[in-house]
Amino acid sequence: MSVRSMLRIAALAGGALAVLAAPAVNARERLTPDQELAKIIKDRVPGKPVNCINLTEIRSTTIIDKTAIVYDMGGTIYVNRPPYPQSLDDDDVLITKTWGSQLCSVDIVQLATRGGGAGMWWRGSVGLGEFVPYTKPKVAPAPAAPAHPAG
């Protein structure tokens, strides 16, 4: 067998392995909406629900498909589970119109598709519910070392 034939076989075998391995490398585990929300919340603990949050403190917003809207406010995240979340799509953009400096449970947010070059298309709206704050648990201070009597 010539060197050229061996190189051709090696190249074909390498290509076949790459094709077989590609789905395993490129496949990402698709999380359910509840799993995605749990991943965002992680080890945070829920607090008492509130009716409003300050708009100026919102750092980012995440839509969880047909489940919730998560408002990240730095140390605290607020999870809003609208009463009718069926129209929530994680690929949409939220358009929020408020009359003051707060976003409240009586407000309605509009949803628009990410239209790319064609612009955004209005898809509907969703009424908000209460905002549940999630914070990281306070770390208890380490107990003081017992004093040893001199002796």
ChimeraX attribute file (.defattr): number of C-alpha atoms within 10 A of each C-alpha:
attribute: neighborCount
match mode: 1-to-1
recipient: residues
	/A:1	5
	/A:2	7
	/A:3	8
	/A:4	9
	/A:5	10
	/A:6	11
	/A:7	11
	/A:8	12
	/A:9	12
	/A:10	12
	/A:11	12
	/A:12	12
	/A:13	12
	/A:14	12
	/A:15	12
	/A:16	11
	/A:17	11
	/A:18	12
	/A:19	11
	/A:20	11
	/A:21	11
	/A:22	10
	/A:23	10
	/A:24	9
	/A:25	9
	/A:26	8
	/A:27	8
	/A:28	8
	/A:29	6
	/A:30	8
	/A:31	10
	/A:32	11
	/A:33	16
	/A:34	14
	/A:35	12
	/A:36	14
	/A:37	20
	/A:38	12
	/A:39	11
	/A:40	14
	/A:41	19
	/A:42	12
	/A:43	12
	/A:44	16
	/A:45	14
	/A:46	17
	/A:47	13
	/A:48	9
	/A:49	15
	/A:50	15
	/A:51	15
	/A:52	16
	/A:53	19
	/A:54	12
	/A:55	15
	/A:56	10
	/A:57	13
	/A:58	17
	/A:59	11
	/A:60	11
	/A:61	16
	/A:62	18
	/A:63	21
	/A:64	21
	/A:65	20
	/A:66	17
	/A:67	22
	/A:68	25
	/A:69	25
	/A:70	23
	/A:71	23
	/A:72	19
	/A:73	18
	/A:74	11
	/A:75	9
	/A:76	19
	/A:77	24
	/A:78	24
	/A:79	25
	/A:80	23
	/A:81	19
	/A:82	20
	/A:83	13
	/A:84	15
	/A:85	20
	/A:86	12
	/A:87	15
	/A:88	24
	/A:89	20
	/A:90	17
	/A:91	14
	/A:92	21
	/A:93	22
	/A:94	21
	/A:95	13
	/A:96	12
	/A:97	11
	/A:98	13
	/A:99	7
	/A:100	9
	/A:101	12
	/A:102	15
	/A:103	22
	/A:104	20
	/A:105	17
	/A:106	11
	/A:107	16
	/A:108	18
	/A:109	17
	/A:110	17
	/A:111	22
	/A:112	19
	/A:113	17
	/A:114	14
	/A:115	12
	/A:116	7
	/A:117	6
	/A:118	7
	/A:119	9
	/A:120	14
	/A:121	13
	/A:122	15
	/A:123	14
	/A:124	12
	/A:125	18
	/A:126	18
	/A:127	16
	/A:128	22
	/A:129	24
	/A:130	20
	/A:131	25
	/A:132	21
	/A:133	23
	/A:134	21
	/A:135	18
	/A:136	14
	/A:137	10
	/A:138	8
	/A:139	6
	/A:140	6
	/A:141	6
	/A:142	6
	/A:143	6
	/A:144	6
	/A:145	6
	/A:146	6
	/A:147	6
	/A:148	6
	/A:149	5
	/A:150	4
	/A:151	3
